[in-house]
Each structure stands twice: as C-alpha cells, then as structure tokens.
Amino acid sequence: MADKEKKKKESIFDLSKYIDKPIRVKFQGGREASGVLKGFDPLLNLVLDGTIEYMRDPDDQLKLTEDTRQLGLVVCRGTSVVLICPQDGMEAIPNPFIQQQDGYG
C-alpha cells in the first residue's frame, strides 16, 4: 500500500527546474500565456506571476495577434494545460526513435 501512495504523488513532469523562470503555456481552446513559474502540484496546476495573455485574432481564433493583456499573478488549472515550454526556447536533442543508418546500403 505504501508503494501505491508513493506512485500517486510522483509526477511524470519535473517542473522544479523551471521554478522562478519564464515559461509559456498553451491551454485547451487555444489560449496562450507566459509568466514566471512560482509553483505547481502533481495535477499540473500552475502558479504564474507577471502573466501575459496573448490575444487571439477575432476573425481566426487559431491565430495569435500582437496584442497582449497583463494578468499578473494567476493560477492555471492543470486539466486545461496542453503544453508547457520554456520562454527562452528549447534545446534540440537527437531523435531517440530514429535508428542510425550507418553501415546500411
């Protein structure tokens, strides 16, 4: 029973390395926001500070415009989070699923 409780509390995401760093979050429905990650829980509820929402084009809801809205300190519900990425960009890594073709052909 202790093993089940331990597994339940363990998250597959390690967001602790992004604490106090700017991140960008995409939500179900197409909304996007960025802010400094202040906290999170195993359900992926996020606390962001200095949050900016990127406004969508009224004619095409899938397109973002240059307009933004300052939101400040917000709590993002984990069930609506689709994507989390660092604001500074990402580091490219080799694709582990592609087999090397050295020696073939």
C-alpha positions, 0 to 999 in steps of 0.5 A: 500500500505504501508503494501505491501512495508513493506512485500517486504523488510522483509526477511524470513532469519535473517542473522544479527546474523551471521554478522562478523562470519564464515559461509559456503555456498553451491551454485547451481552446487555444489560449496562450500565456507566459509568466514566471513559474512560482509553483505547481502540484502533481495535477499540473496546476500552475502558479504564474506571476507577471502573466501575459495573455496573448490575444487571439485574432477575432476573425481566426481564433487559431491565430495569435495577434500582437496584442497582449493583456497583463494578468499578473499573478494567476493560477492555471488549472492543470486539466486545461494545460496542453503544453508547457515550454520554456520562454527562452526556447528549447534545446534540440536533442537527437531523435531517440526513435530514429535508428542510425543508418550507418553501415546500411546500403 
